[in-house]
Amino acid sequence: MIEFDSVTKQYALTPVPALDGVNFRVASGETVALVGPNGAGKTTAIRIAVGVLLPSGGTVRIDGHDILRQKKPASAGVGWVSDSTVFDPRIRARALLRYLSGFYPASKRLSRDGAQQKLDEVGLGTWADRRIGTYSYGMRKRLALAAADVGEPATYVLDEPFEGLDPAGQAFLRDWLDERGDRQCSILLSTHRLPEVQRIANRVVVLNLGKVVRILDRGEFADAKITTVRVSGPGLDRGASDLLGTLGEVSADGSDLLVTGPSIDPAEIAQLLISHGYRLTLLRPEPKTLEEAYNKTLGPAP
C-alpha cells in the first residue's frame, strides 16, 4: 500500500510548490496512474514515494512504513522504475542484478540462476552476459523492470514506463503490470499515455500545478455502460436539442448532438426523434474514455 499524506514539496528557487498538500492512496492489488500536464508534479511525487527526494511537508507511507522515519523498510518494499534508464554501460545484465540483490536480506539475494530467471522473465535471457552498453533503449527499459523485481517487492513505482517502447514493448509492459496486479501488488505509475492508463488503471489521480484536482474511479472513464449517444441527421435544430435535453445532458459536436447519461436506451432515443419528425443518419453509443474525463478536468491532454 502507498499513502500520500498531505505531501508538499517546495524548491528553493521557485515561488509555486511542486507539490501542494497531495493526498491519495494505492491499495494492495490496485494500479493508480498519475496524469497531468508537464510540470504538474508527477515525477516529484514519484521520487518522494521511492525516497530519493525529501518532501517539504507531509509524508509517504509504504505498507505502513514512513518514508522519512523508516526509510530502510519503506524503500526495501518498493520496486522503482525511473524515467531515465541509466545503467553503467560496462556492466553485464546478470552481474547488475546480482549486485543489486546484495542490498536485500540474504533470503532475497540472487544466485547466477536466479538472476538468469529474472532476465528470462523480461525477454533478456539471451543477453544476460552482454554489456548493457550494447542494449537498445527498449531493452534497457526491460532491464529496469528486472531490476525493480530483484527484491520481489509488494509495491511498484514507475515513472513514464511506456515512453520509448515499441508496440511489442508496450504490450509486454501491460502484461507485466497485470501479473503484479494479480499478485495483489500496489502499483503507482506516471504517464502521458492516456489510452494505456485506460487499459490498466483502477484509479487516476489528476495533478495540476502540484495539486490533486480530481481522482477518477475506473467507472468514471472506462466501463461498459453507455454514457454518451451521438446523434446525426439533417435538421437537428434547437427543438431536437431541447427534446434530447429531457433525457440527459446535451452538447453539440459540429452538426451532431451528443447526449450524455441518457435515461432511455439508444433505440428509444431514435424512436422519439423520428416520432417528432426528425430524420437520422447516425445514432451511435460512445463509451466513456479517460481522455474525455481528462479534457473536462484540465482541457486537451498534452
N, C-alpha and C positions, 0 to 999 in steps of 0.2 A: 504494500500500500504506500502511496505517496500523498502527503498532505502539505499543501502550501497554506501557511497561517500568517496572514497579514504581511506578506513579504514585500519589502521595499528595497530598492537599490538606487542610490544617488551617487553619480560620478562627480568628481570634484569640479570639473570644468564645464558642466552642463547644468543649466538652470532647471530643466524639467527632469524629474526622476525617470530612470529607465524602467523601473517597476514601482507601482504606487498602490500598496495595500492589496496585493494579489491573494485571493483565496480560492482554492479549489482542491479537489482530492481525486485520486485514481485508486479505485478499489481493486482487490485481487480479481484476476480474470477479466479486467476491463482495459480497453485501449482508448486513451484520450489523446486528442490532437490539439496542439496549439496552432491557431491560424491568425493571420493579421497582416497588415502591410509591412513593408520594410521599416525597421525602426520601432516596431510595436513593442519589443521587449522579449520576443520568443527565445532567442539564443541566450539572453541574460538569464531568463527563467531556467532554461536547461542547465546552464553552467552552475547556477546556485544549487539546483537539485542534486547534481553529482559532486558538489563540494569543491569545485575548482575556483569558485567565486563566492565571496562572502556577502551576505545581504547587509544592508544598512539598518534594517529593522525587520522584525518578524523572524520566522524560521521555516525550514522544511523538515518534515519527519519522514524517514524511510522505515516502514514496518515498525513504527513507534520510536525509532532512534532519531534523536535530534541531530541534524547535520552539523550543528555548531558544537554542541556539548558532548556528543557521542559520535565523533567523526569516523572513527575506525569501524565500528559495527555498521554504521549507516552506509559508508562507502563500500564496504565489503559486500553489501547486499544488492549493489547496483551494477548492471552491465551497461556501459556507456559507449555509444557510437557517436563520435564527434562529427561536425560538419566538414572538417578537414581531415582526410585520412593520411596523416603524416607518420610514416614509419622510417626508421633508418634503412636506406636503400641497400645497405651492405649485408644486413642480416637475412637469414633464411627463415621462411614462414614457420616451420616446425620449431626451430630454435626460439623464435619470438614467443610462441605460445607457451613453451616450457618455461621460459624466463618469466613471463607474466604470472604463471601459476605459482611461482615462488613467493609471491606476495600473499598467498592464501594459506590456510592451515594445511598441515601435511596431508590430510584426507582428500584435499582438492588439488593437490599438485599432479601435474600430468606426466605420465611416462611417455616414452617415444611413441608407443602405440596409441596412447590416449590423445596425444597431440595430432597424430595422423587421423584419428577418427573425427576430431573437431574439423579438420581441414576437408576431410571427405564429405562431411555434412553440408559444407558450403560450396562444394564443387571444385575445391582446390587440391584434392588429394594428389594428383599427378604433378603438382607444382610445389610439393611440400619442401623440397630441398633446393628450390630456386631462390635466388636473391630477390628481395622484394622490389628492388630497382628495376627488375625485368617485368614486373606486373603492369597490366593496363590499369586505368582508373577504376573500371568496374571490378576488376579482380581485387584491387586494394579495398574497395567497399566491402566485398565478401570477406576479406581477411579481417576487416574491422568487426564484422558480425561474429566471426570465430573468436576474436579476442574478447569481445563482450561476453561471450559464453563460457569463458575459461572457468570462472568461479561458480558456474551453474546458479546464477542469481534468481531471485524471485521477482526482481524488478528490472526493467529495461528502460533506458532513456536514450532517445535517438534524435539528433539534430539534422534536419534536412536529409533523411536517409535515401530518398528517391532521386536526388539530384545526380545527374551524370550517368544514370543507369539506362541501358537499352531495354526494349520491351521484355526480353527474356529475364533480365536482371530485376526489373520491376515485378514481374510475376513471381520470381523466386523470393523476393523480399516479402511480398504479400503472404506467401505460403509460410515463410519463416516466422512472421509475426502471428499468423493464425495458429501455428503449432504452439507457440508460447502462450497465447491466449487460452488455448485448450488446456494447457497445464496450469491454468489459474494464476499466471504471472500478471503483474501490473505493468502496463506499457504506456509511456508518455513519449510523444514524438511531436516535433515541429515540422511544418512543411507548407509550401505554397501550392502543392498539388491537390486541389480540392476534389477532383474525381477519385484519387487514391484514398483520400480521407473518407469519402462517402462509402467506399467499399469496405473499409476496415474498422472505422472508429465507432465506439459505443456512445461517446460524447465528444463535443467540440467546444473548446474554450477560445472565444474570440477576444484577442487583445488589440488595443489601440492606444498609442501614447502611454504605454506602461500600465494601463488599467484593463481589468476584465469588463468588457462592455456587454457580453452575453455568453451564456453557457447553453449550448444546444443539446438536448437529448436526441437519440437516434430517430425517434418518431417524428421529430420536427424537420428532418431533412432526408430521410431515407426509409420509407416504409411502403407497404404495398397498397395502402389506402389511396384512392383517387382524391386529390386535393385541388386540382385545377382542371377545368374543362375549357378547351379552345373552341370557339365558335366562329366560323367563316361563312360569308354569303353576301350577296348583293343587298343593299338597302338596309343594313343593320344600323338603324338610326337611334336617336335618343329614346324612342319608345321601346326598342329592343333592349337597350341598356337598362331602362327602368324596370322592365319586365324581369330581366335576369337578376336585377338588384334585389328582388323579393326572395331570391334563392340563396344568395351569397354575395361576397364582395366582388364587384365588377371593375375591371380595368381595361383600357384599350392598348392593343399592341398593333400599331398600324391600323389597318381596316378591320382587324379581328377583335373580338371581345373575349376576355378571359374571366371565367367565373371561378373564384377561389372559395373552397369549402361549401360546395352546393349541397342543399338539403334534400335533393332528389337525384336519382340515377341519371346518367347521360342520356339514355334513351327517352326518359320522361322530359328532359330539357328540350330535346329535338321535337317531341310531340307538342310541347307547349308553344314553342316558337312557330311551328307550322300551323297550329290552330289559330294563331293570331296573324296569319298571312305572310310570314317570313319564309323565304326560300334559303335553304342551307346548302353550301358546297362542301363543308367540312365540320365535323364535330368530333373532337379527339380528346380523350383524357390525357393529362400530363402529370406524371408523378412528381412528388417533391424532390428538390435537389438541394445539395449543400450550397451550390453557387447562388441559387435563388435566396436562401436564407442569409448568406453572407452579404449579398448585394443589398438586401433590405436593411441590414445592420450597418454596413460601412460604405456601401457603394461598390462598383465593379472591382473584382479582385485584381491584384497586380499580375 
